């Protein structure tokens, strides 16, 4: 039986903060009596990730995603539960463990700002004890795939955000890690840079068969890279399954949006019996309907009414995430039908 790269059971992380009353008296009183406030950022979390899997870790802001990533990489210690990454306790920060993982955080930099990226790479080469031959091969291959060969000797502060992100990826993958944690790797990047980063990650995964956990608020990242999704709400896992099953949480109906040049009659026969959501001006409508009816209805509306613009949903996963963030109770109501672990 294959040992999972990542195994978490009953994982919990509790943070303690202290409440202070306002004003000078509040400050004075807090010297003698502190009022603790306890918050479980993660609670009862179970997860197994095997070699070759790319898992998307999704959830709203404050759900516990970054806390999990920090526990997985040993930055913070769990309050309770079992956690093994590559058979090691990550918080012990064993040297061999650190050489087998990588963490890329889209909002944090590991490169030195005032020196060229190549100088940072040379320092990391010594830190990770990468041989000269392997170092050269890795730099040549990754810089070619990312198209940054001409940027290696330019000071990091002079690079664009997208160029810096490419250098961050190179720095994190220099030692050929077996498990990679990507926390918002495309945040703030333009569409072309996002696409380039995604293609690079796919190529690297195809070549190494490593395990990857990725968090992102860009559903395009998840749709392009992940076959498996794990959803976390308020520190608890609500879903663990395939992308296809996740998209079906709200059913298999499709969504189409129409914008009209003028206000419409809501009693028009074309809208009768449909699941519609109108704006206040009655110039825009969102319609949910079975996929087989989508083309025929769209053609009729465009033919009979003054349509200014229309669009079908770009990603079913995006619609599901939006609905779940607006109404997390859907998960609890459907828990029996979800493939949760």
N, C-alpha and C positions, 0 to 999 in steps of 0.2 A: 504494500500500500504506500502511495506517495505521500511524503510528509508535506503539509501545506507550507508555503512560504510565509504566510501570515496566519496566525491563529489567536483569536481573542474570544474570551468567554467571561460573561458577567462583568465586563469592563465598566468601571465607574470612575469619574473624576469630579470631585467636589471642590469648589473654590469658596474661600471665606473672605468677605469684605466687612467693613465696619461702618455703621450708620452714625453720623454726627449731626446733632441739632444745630441749626444756624446760629450765627452770632458769637460774641465773645464768651458768653456763658456756656454755649454749646461746646466750644473749644476747651474751656476750662474743665467742664464736667467730663469730657472724653479722656482727660488725663487719668481720671480715677475709675471711671466705669465705661467700658467699651461695649457697644451693642453689636454683636456679630450678626451678619446676614449670610446664610448658607445657600449656595446654589449648585445644583447638580448639572454640570455642563454636559456630561455623558453619564448614562445610567443603564445598567443591564445590557450592554452592547455585545453581541456575538457576531463573529465574522471569520470566515476562512477564505483565503485566496491562494490558488495553486499556480504553479509555474505556467507562464504563457498567458495568463488572464490579464485583461485590461478592465478594471472595475471603475465605474463612475460613481463617486460619492457625492450625492446631491442633497440639497436642503436649503431653506431660507437662511438669511443672515442670523447669526446667533444660535443656530441649531446644534452646533457642536462639531462641525466638520474640521475646522483648524485645530481644535483641541485634540481630536482623534489623530490627525496627522502629526502633531507634536508628541503625542504618546507613542505612536508607531516608530518615530525616529529617535526617541529617547530624550527629547528636550524637556519634557515634564514627566513626572512619575504618576502612574494611576493610583487612585485612592483605594480601589478594590479590584479584584478580578485577576484573571490569568491573561498574560499577553506574551506571545513568543513571535519574534521576527527572525526567520532563518534559524530557528532553534535557540535564539538568544533572548535574554531579557534586555530590551533596548535601552532602558534607563541606566544600565551598568556601563554603557558607552565603551564596550570592549573594542580594542583596536581592530581586530579582524572583522567585527560586526560593522564598524564604520566604513571599512573598505569595501563592503558588499552592498551598501545601500546608497541612495542619493535622494536629496530633497531639493526641489526647485520651487521657490515661492515667488509668485509674480510681483509681489509688493516688497520683497526684500532682496538685497544684492549681496553676493559673496565676492564680487570683483572689487579690486581696489580702484577707486574713482580716478586717481591722479597718475596712474601708470597704464601703459598699453595692456590689452587683454592677454597678450602672449607672456608678459612678465608674470601675471597672475597664474597663468597655466603652468609656468615653470615652477612656481612656488608650490602649486598643488601637486605637481609631479613628484616633488620631494616628499610632500606630506603623505601621499598615497603610495609611495615607493614604486612608481611606475618606471619600467626600464626605458632607456633612451629610444630603442627601436620601436617599442610599443607606443611610446609617447608620440613619436613622429608619425607613425601610421595613423593613430587616432586623430591627431590634429589635421593631417592632410585629408583624411576621409570626411570628417565632420565639417571642416571648413568648406570643402567642395560641395557637400550635400546642401549646406546652408547658404552657399554663395557669399562667403565672407573672407575669402582668401586675402583680399586687398585691405582688410580692416584689422588684421591681427596686431599690427604695430602702431595703431592709432590710439591715443589716450581714450579711456572709456568714457570720460565726461564729454567727449566730442562726438560720441555716437548717438544715433537716434534711439528712441525707445525700442523699436523693433530689432535694431542691430544689437543693442545691449542684451535683449532677451535671448537672442541666438547665442551670444557669448556665454550667458548664464547656463544655457543648456549644455554647451560644450564643456564648461567647467565642471558641471555636475556629472557628466557621463565620461569624463576623461579616464576614470579607473574601471570602466566597464562593469557597473553595478548590476546585481542580480534582481534587486527590487528598487523601483523608482517611485517616489512620491511627488506628484505634480500638483501644487496648490495654486490655482488660478494662473496657469502658465501663459495665457494669451490676454490677460487683462490689460486694457488700455491700448491694444495694438489695432492697427487698421486691418481691413479685410484681407489684403494681400499678405501681410505679415502673419496673420492668424493661419491662413491656408498653408504658408510655408512651414510654420512651426508644426502644424498637424501632420503634414506630409513627412517631415523629418522624424517625428515620434513614431509614425507608422513604419517607416523604413528601419528605424533602429530596433523596434520591437520584432519586426520580421527577421532581422538578422540575428538577434540575440535570444529571442524567446524569453525575455525577462518578464517579471510580474510588474504591473503598473497600477497604481491607484491615482485617480485624477479627480480633483474638485474643480468645478467651473460653473459660472453663471451664464456662460455662452452655450446654449443648447446645441449649437453646431459642433462644438468640441466633442460633446458627449455622443451625438449622433454619428460623427465620423470615426470616433476611436473605440467606443465601448460596445461590448456585446452584453455586458451585465451591469445592472444598476443597483446601488444600495441607497435607499432614501432614509434620511434622518430628520426627525422633527422633535424639538424640545429634548434633545439628548437621547432619544429612543429610536431604534430602528423600526421603520414602518413598512419597508418593502425591500426584498432582496430577490431579484430575478432577472429575466431577460428584458431587453429593450422592447421587444414585440409585445410581451405580456404587460409591460408598463404602459405602453401606448393604448392598450385596450381597457385600462381601468375605468375610463369614462364611456366605454363602448366603442364601436367601430365606426360611428357616424363621422362625417366630414363637416368642416366649417367653411363657409364662403361669405365674403363681405362685399356689399354693393354700396357705392356712393352715387347719389342722384343729384342732378342739377337743380332740382326743386323739391319741395316737400311732397311726400307721397300719401296717397289714401291707404290707410292701414287695412281697409276693408276690401282692397283689390283682390279679385279671385286668385291671383297668382300666389298671394301670401296666406290664403286660408288653409288651416290645418298644419301649418309649418311651425317649427320651433324658432321663433324670431326674437331678436333683441334690437330695438330701435333707439337712436339717440333722441334727444328732446326736440330737435328741429325736424325730425322725421325725414332726414336727408341721408341717413346711413343706417343700414341694417346688417346684422350678422345672422346667418341662417345655419342651423345644424340639420343635416338630413343624411339619409343613407347614401353610401358612395355610388350606388347604381343610378340614383336619381340626380346626381350632381350636374352632369353635362347637359341633360335635357332641360332641367329647370333654369340653369344659367343661360342657356341659349334663348329661352322664352323671355326671361326678364330683360336681357340685353336687346332683344328684338322689339318688345312692346313698351318699354319704359325708358325715360331719358337718363341712361346710365352714364355717369362721368368717369367712374373707375370701379374696378372690382378685383378681388384677390382671393385665392384659396389659401388655406393655412399652409405655411411653409414647412413646419415640423410638427407632427402630432405630439411629440414629446414636450414641445414648448407649451401647447395648449393644456396638457395634463398637469405640468408643473405649475402653471398659472392658477388653474382651478384648485389644486391641492394647497397652494400657499394662501389662497383666499379662504379656503374652507378645509382645514386639516381633518375635520371630522369625517370626511369622505373615506380616509384611510381606515379609521376605526369601524365605520359602517360596513366597509367592504373587506375587513381583515380576513374573514373566512374564505374569500375568493382570491386573495392575494397569495403569492408564493413566498410568504415571509419565512424566515428561518429564526 
